[in-house]
Amino acid sequence: MVHTIQGKQVGNIGFGLMGMTWRDERLPDEQTFAVIKAALESGCNYMNGGEFYGPPDHNSLTLLNRYYAKYPEDQGKILLNIKGCIFENFRADGSPTGVKASVENSVRLIGGKGRIDQFEPARKDASTDIETTVAALQEQVDAGKIGALSLSEVSAATIRRAAKVAKVASVEVELSLWATEPLENGVVQACAELDIPIIAYSPLGRGMLTGQIKSPEDIPAGDFRRFLPRFQPDVFEGNLRMVREVEALAARKGCTPGQVAIGWVLALSRRPGMPTIIPIPGASRPERVRENAVEVELTEEDMEELERIMREFAPVGTRYHEHGMKALDTSVE
């Protein structure tokens, strides 16, 4: 199945660019270019990146700038969603001035190669009404700087308020077997009612659901996951219980646990009354991209088994550390 979004056809599974530039050790261009090529060849052409995913000279946009310089024929193949409006000390600024500065800098970084199809503030600015932020984003759409506006990590109330001002192209949220809040806080329902696609980031539980991480030491030094509550030594072994259950189901189905995790997100999207949900797993190697692109069909019995696993082995710890949790939008109507 393919989806048509803003006139472009995209696959059921997208691709997250963050891990290729937001890391301590810089990956060589030939490796990252091969990853992007593998994503396109696998139909994972709905890509998500960030203006701040790495230093000013090496982030999602500068990476694509270099990629498009080498492969100009791919410029029209990617539906590109970019997060911005994050400034010094990870301060969110959704004011008209902040929006304009972030959009213009993002356009500068990509260097006129390709197009930013969707642009979204990474977090809602608590000091600026969402109506003001959305109106400023719409001005950038009208000026031709970006193709459309999107939202990230916002509440159902914020989505509804924003949609009264301008068309919202997508909403990005964390959604996985490890993070089911959008199913419980009204976000999925609001997107379904307003016909807004959802971009599901971290569908692999930040890598935990791949089964490749068996201890905190398996996470590279300096990796931000080492600071997240769910990866701390005192809860890590307990949080592995869900992974082991998913691994057992994957073994019975003859696939990987990561494919089960992504399949669960895809199965949600196919249910009646649900919006389009496109998971965007990341990867730093072509073979991992191809593995994640394999769509595994889950039966109703499989889904019931996963519901039991989530109920009995819910992860311990919040998704982010205290500062990160405070930055999330939890406003209500």
C-alpha positions in Angstrom: 0.0 0.0 0.0 1.1 3.5 -0.7 -0.2 6.8 0.6 -0.5 10.1 -1.3 0.6 13.0 0.8 1.0 16.5 -0.7 0.8 15.0 -4.1 3.7 12.5 -3.5 3.3 8.8 -3.1 5.0 7.4 0.1 5.3 3.9 1.5 3.8 2.5 4.6 7.2 2.9 6.4 9.2 6.0 6.4 12.7 6.8 7.6 14.2 8.8 10.5 17.4 10.7 9.7 18.3 11.7 13.3 20.7 8.9 14.1 23.0 9.6 11.2 24.1 13.0 12.3 23.1 13.4 16.0 25.9 11.3 17.4 29.4 11.6 18.8 31.2 9.8 16.0 30.7 11.2 12.5 29.7 8.7 9.9 31.4 8.9 6.5 29.2 10.3 3.7 29.5 7.2 1.7 27.9 5.2 4.5 25.1 7.7 5.1 24.5 8.1 1.4 24.2 4.3 1.1 21.6 4.3 3.9 19.5 7.0 2.2 19.7 5.1 -1.1 18.6 1.9 0.7 15.6 3.7 2.2 14.5 5.0 -1.2 15.0 1.6 -2.8 12.9 0.1 -0.1 10.0 2.6 -0.5 10.8 4.4 2.7 10.7 7.8 1.1 8.8 9.8 3.8 11.8 11.1 5.7 12.0 13.0 9.0 15.0 15.1 10.1 15.9 18.1 12.2 17.6 21.5 11.8 19.3 20.8 15.2 20.1 17.1 14.6 23.8 17.7 14.9 26.1 20.7 14.6 25.5 23.6 12.1 27.8 22.0 9.5 26.5 18.4 9.9 22.8 17.9 10.5 19.9 16.4 8.5 19.8 19.3 6.1 23.5 19.6 5.4 23.6 15.8 4.9 20.8 16.0 2.3 22.5 19.0 0.7 25.5 16.9 0.1 23.5 13.8 -0.9 21.4 15.8 -3.4 24.6 17.3 -4.9 25.8 13.7 -5.7 22.3 12.3 -6.6 20.3 15.2 -8.0 17.9 12.7 -9.5 16.6 11.9 -6.0 15.5 15.4 -5.1 11.9 14.8 -6.0 11.7 11.3 -4.5 11.7 12.2 -0.8 8.8 13.7 1.1 10.9 15.6 3.7 9.6 16.6 7.1 12.0 18.8 9.2 11.8 19.8 12.8 13.0 23.2 13.9 12.2 26.1 16.2 14.7 24.9 18.8 17.4 27.3 19.8 20.3 27.6 22.3 20.0 25.3 25.3 17.2 23.4 23.5 14.8 26.4 24.0 11.6 26.1 22.0 10.6 29.4 20.2 7.3 29.4 18.3 7.1 33.1 18.1 6.8 34.6 14.6 10.4 35.7 14.9 11.5 32.3 15.9 9.6 30.5 13.2 10.9 32.8 10.5 14.5 32.4 11.7 14.3 28.6 11.9 12.6 28.2 8.5 15.0 30.5 6.8 18.0 28.8 8.3 16.7 25.4 7.4 16.2 26.5 3.8 19.8 27.9 3.8 21.2 24.7 5.2 19.6 22.5 2.5 21.1 24.9 0.0 18.3 25.1 -2.6 18.6 21.4 -3.2 15.4 19.4 -2.7 12.4 20.8 -0.8 11.3 21.0 2.8 7.8 19.5 2.2 6.8 19.8 5.9 8.2 21.9 8.7 7.3 21.5 12.3 8.3 23.1 15.6 9.9 20.2 17.5 8.1 21.3 20.7 5.3 23.6 21.5 6.5 27.0 22.8 4.7 27.4 26.2 5.1 31.1 26.0 3.4 31.5 22.5 -0.2 30.6 21.6 -0.3 27.8 19.1 -2.5 29.9 16.9 0.3 32.5 16.7 2.9 29.8 15.8 0.7 28.2 13.2 -0.2 31.6 11.6 3.6 32.3 11.4 4.2 28.9 9.8 1.4 29.5 7.3 3.1 32.7 6.3 6.2 30.6 5.4 4.0 28.2 3.4 2.4 31.1 1.5 5.9 32.6 0.8 7.0 29.3 -0.8 9.7 28.6 1.8 8.1 25.3 2.9 5.5 23.1 1.5 3.2 22.7 4.5 3.2 22.9 8.3 3.2 20.1 10.8 3.2 19.6 14.6 5.3 17.5 16.9 4.6 16.1 20.4 1.5 18.2 21.0 -1.8 17.4 22.8 -5.1 16.7 21.2 -6.3 20.1 22.3 -3.4 21.8 20.6 -4.0 19.9 17.4 -7.7 21.0 17.3 -6.8 24.6 18.0 -4.1 24.6 15.3 -6.4 23.0 12.7 -8.8 25.9 13.1 -6.1 28.3 11.9 -4.4 26.3 9.0 -4.2 22.9 7.4 -1.9 20.6 9.5 -0.1 18.2 7.2 1.0 15.7 9.9 1.5 15.2 13.6 4.7 13.6 14.9 4.5 11.6 18.1 6.4 8.8 19.8 4.4 5.6 19.3 5.5 2.1 19.9 4.9 -1.0 22.0 7.0 1.0 24.5 5.1 4.3 24.2 1.3 4.1 23.8 0.3 7.5 25.1 -1.1 8.8 21.8 -3.6 6.0 21.9 -4.7 7.0 25.4 -4.6 10.8 25.5 -6.8 11.6 22.5 -4.1 12.5 20.0 -4.8 9.6 17.7 -8.5 10.3 17.9 -8.1 13.9 17.0 -5.9 13.1 14.0 -8.4 10.6 12.8 -11.3 13.1 13.1 -9.2 15.8 11.3 -7.7 13.4 8.7 -4.2 14.2 9.7 -1.5 11.6 9.2 0.6 10.6 12.1 4.4 10.2 11.9 5.4 7.6 14.6 8.9 8.2 15.7 10.9 5.6 17.7 8.7 2.7 16.7 11.5 0.4 17.9 11.5 1.8 21.4 14.7 3.7 20.8 16.3 0.5 19.6 15.3 -1.6 22.7 12.6 -3.5 20.7 15.2 -4.7 18.2 16.6 -7.1 20.8 20.1 -5.9 20.1 20.5 -4.0 23.4 20.9 -6.5 26.3 22.5 -4.2 28.8 23.2 -0.5 29.4 26.8 -1.2 28.3 25.5 -2.0 24.8 24.6 1.7 24.4 27.6 3.7 23.0 29.3 6.1 25.4 27.8 9.6 24.9 24.6 8.2 23.4 21.6 10.3 24.8 19.8 7.0 25.7 22.3 6.5 28.5 20.6 9.4 30.3 17.0 8.3 29.7 15.1 6.8 32.7 14.1 3.6 30.9 17.7 2.7 30.2 19.0 3.2 33.7 20.7 0.1 35.4 18.1 -0.2 38.2 15.2 -0.7 35.7 17.0 -2.0 32.7 16.7 -5.7 33.4 13.0 -5.3 34.2 12.4 -3.5 31.0 14.0 -6.3 29.1 11.0 -8.5 29.9 8.9 -7.0 27.2 11.7 -7.4 24.7 12.0 -11.1 25.5 8.2 -11.6 25.0 8.3 -9.8 21.7 11.4 -11.9 20.7 9.4 -15.1 21.4 6.5 -13.9 19.2 8.9 -13.0 16.5 10.6 -16.4 16.6 7.2 -18.1 16.2 6.5 -15.9 13.1 10.0 -16.3 11.6 10.9 -12.6 11.7 12.8 -10.2 13.8 11.4 -8.5 17.0 11.9 -5.1 15.3 9.7 -6.2 12.4 7.0 -7.2 14.9 7.3 -3.8 16.6 6.9 -2.0 13.3 4.2 -4.3 12.2 2.2 -3.5 15.3 2.2 0.2 14.3 1.2 -0.6 10.8 -1.6 -2.8 12.1 -3.0 0.0 14.2 -3.2 2.2 11.1 -5.3 -0.3 9.3 -7.9 -0.5 12.0 -11.3 1.2 11.4 -11.5 4.7 12.7 -7.7 5.2 12.8 -5.7 7.8 11.0 -2.8 7.0 8.6 0.1 6.1 10.8 3.6 5.9 9.3 6.4 4.6 11.5 9.8 6.2 10.8 12.5 3.8 12.2 16.1 5.1 11.9 19.2 3.2 10.9 22.9 3.8 10.2 23.5 0.8 7.9 21.7 -0.2 4.7 21.0 -3.7 5.8 19.2 -2.4 8.8 17.1 -0.2 6.6 16.1 -3.1 4.5 15.3 -5.2 7.5 13.0 -2.5 8.9 11.3 -2.1 5.6 9.9 -5.7 5.6 6.2 -5.6 6.5 5.1 -8.4 8.7 1.4 -9.1 8.8 0.1 -9.5 12.3 -3.0 -11.5 12.9 -5.7 -10.6 15.5 -4.3 -13.3 17.7 -0.8 -11.7 17.4 -2.3 -8.3 18.3 -4.1 -9.7 21.3 -0.8 -11.3 22.4 1.0 -8.0 22.1 -1.8 -6.3 24.1 -1.2 -8.8 26.8 2.6 -8.2 26.7 2.1 -4.4 26.9 -0.3 -4.8 29.8 1.9 -7.2 31.8 5.3 -5.9 31.0 4.8 -2.1 30.7 8.2 -0.3 30.7 9.3 1.4 33.9 10.4 5.0 33.7 9.4 8.1 31.8 10.2 8.6 28.1 12.5 11.5 28.8 14.4 12.9 31.7 12.7 15.5 33.8 13.6 18.5 31.6 12.4 16.6 28.5 9.1 15.6 30.1 8.5 19.3 31.1 9.0 20.3 27.4 6.1 18.1 26.3 2.7 19.6 25.6 0.0 18.2 27.8 -2.6 21.0 27.5 -6.2 20.1 27.6 -9.4 21.5 26.1 
